[in-house]
Amino acid sequence: MGCFLGIDYGTKRIGLAISDETGQIAFPLRVLQNSGQHRVAEEINKIIAERKVDSLVLGLPISLNGSRGIAVENVERFAEVLKKHVNIPLNFWDERLSTKIAERAMIEGGLRRKRRRQCIDRATAQIILQSYLDAHTKQDVPGFTSPR
């Protein structure tokens, strides 16, 4: 298993998170300003090469009731552009409530509002990526039995 790059796509900012080489732990990486989908895709491609990323995980902002709105369409359009720039697998992952979880964790950690605003996108990307890793590594761990 290799390194994963988690992406929280937004119309203004894109949060990024990276996994360790074993693909088990996600870490916040950085925030890119959304200066256009092609430019962002090129920046992500550079990160893929620098960090030796094997797979992408792109958060899909499905609403709580399961409907797919304009945000999902924006992410899917970005995914199409991204696929033209990268040559590694791209996986979608349901990111429902990931921003709320990240914000709550930062509030509980005592971060002030201004600092939370600076960190929220990469923290959300970390939550998306960690959720994906948790769901996929449990299947691959020898002797793992799911709780009943």
C-alpha positions in Angstrom: 0.0 0.0 0.0 1.3 3.4 -0.9 0.8 7.1 -0.1 -2.6 8.7 -0.5 -3.5 12.3 -1.1 -6.8 13.5 0.3 -8.6 16.5 -1.4 -11.3 18.7 0.0 -12.3 20.7 -3.1 -13.8 24.2 -2.6 -14.5 27.0 -5.0 -12.1 29.3 -3.0 -9.7 26.9 -1.3 -8.7 23.3 -1.6 -7.6 21.5 1.5 -5.0 18.7 1.1 -4.0 15.9 3.4 -1.4 13.1 2.9 -1.1 9.6 4.4 2.0 7.9 5.7 3.6 5.3 3.4 1.6 2.5 4.9 -1.6 4.2 4.0 -3.0 4.1 7.6 -2.6 7.6 9.0 -3.7 10.9 7.5 -1.9 14.2 8.1 -3.0 17.7 7.1 -0.7 18.9 4.3 -1.6 22.4 3.0 -4.3 24.6 1.4 -4.3 25.7 -2.2 -6.1 28.8 -3.4 -8.5 27.8 -6.1 -6.9 29.8 -9.0 -8.7 27.7 -11.6 -9.2 24.0 -12.0 -6.3 23.5 -14.5 -3.8 25.4 -12.4 -4.9 23.5 -9.2 -4.6 20.2 -11.1 -1.1 21.1 -12.2 -0.2 21.9 -8.6 -1.6 18.6 -7.3 0.3 16.8 -10.0 3.6 18.4 -8.7 2.7 17.3 -5.2 2.0 13.7 -6.5 5.5 13.6 -8.0 7.2 15.2 -4.9 5.4 13.0 -2.4 5.3 9.8 -4.5 1.5 9.6 -4.1 -0.1 6.4 -5.4 -3.8 7.3 -5.2 -6.1 10.3 -4.7 -9.2 10.5 -2.5 -11.5 13.3 -3.4 -14.3 14.3 -1.0 -17.8 14.2 -2.5 -20.1 16.7 -0.7 -23.3 14.7 -0.7 -26.0 16.4 1.3 -27.3 14.8 4.5 -30.5 13.5 2.8 -28.3 11.8 0.1 -29.1 14.3 -2.7 -26.4 15.5 -5.0 -26.4 19.3 -5.4 -24.3 21.9 -7.1 -21.3 21.2 -4.9 -21.2 17.6 -6.0 -21.3 18.8 -9.7 -18.4 21.1 -9.0 -16.3 18.3 -7.5 -17.1 16.0 -10.4 -16.2 18.6 -12.9 -12.9 19.2 -11.1 -12.3 15.4 -11.1 -12.6 15.3 -14.8 -10.0 18.1 -15.2 -7.8 16.3 -12.6 -7.9 13.0 -14.4 -6.4 14.8 -17.5 -3.4 15.9 -15.4 -2.7 12.9 -13.3 -2.0 9.3 -14.0 -3.0 7.6 -10.7 -6.3 6.3 -9.4 -8.9 8.8 -8.2 -11.4 7.7 -5.6 -14.5 9.6 -4.4 -15.4 9.5 -0.7 -18.6 10.7 0.9 -17.5 13.7 3.0 -20.8 14.3 4.9 -20.2 16.3 8.1 -16.4 16.3 7.7 -16.2 20.1 7.9 -18.4 20.1 11.1 -16.3 17.4 12.6 -13.1 19.3 11.8 -14.5 22.5 13.2 -15.8 20.9 16.4 -12.4 19.3 17.0 -10.6 22.6 16.6 -13.1 24.3 19.0 -12.5 21.6 21.5 -8.8 22.0 21.0 -9.1 25.7 21.9 -8.3 27.2 18.5 -9.6 30.8 18.1 -11.9 31.6 15.2 -9.3 33.2 13.0 -6.9 30.3 13.4 -9.7 27.8 12.7 -10.5 29.6 9.4 -6.9 29.2 8.4 -6.8 25.4 9.2 -10.3 24.2 8.4 -9.7 23.1 4.8 -6.7 20.9 5.4 -8.3 19.5 8.6 -11.3 18.6 6.6 -9.1 16.9 4.0 -7.4 15.0 6.8 -10.8 13.8 8.1 -11.9 12.7 4.6 -8.7 10.9 4.0 -8.6 9.2 7.4 -12.2 8.0 7.0 -11.3 6.5 3.6 -8.2 4.9 5.0 -10.1 3.5 8.0 -12.8 2.0 5.8 -10.3 0.4 3.4 -7.5 -0.8 5.7 -9.8 -2.8 8.0 -10.7 -5.0 5.1 -7.0 -5.6 4.4 -5.8 -6.4 8.0 -5.2 -10.1 8.5 -7.3 -11.5 11.3 -9.5 -8.4 11.6 -13.1 -9.2 12.5 -15.7 -6.5 12.5 -17.6 -5.9 15.7 -21.2 -7.1 15.8 
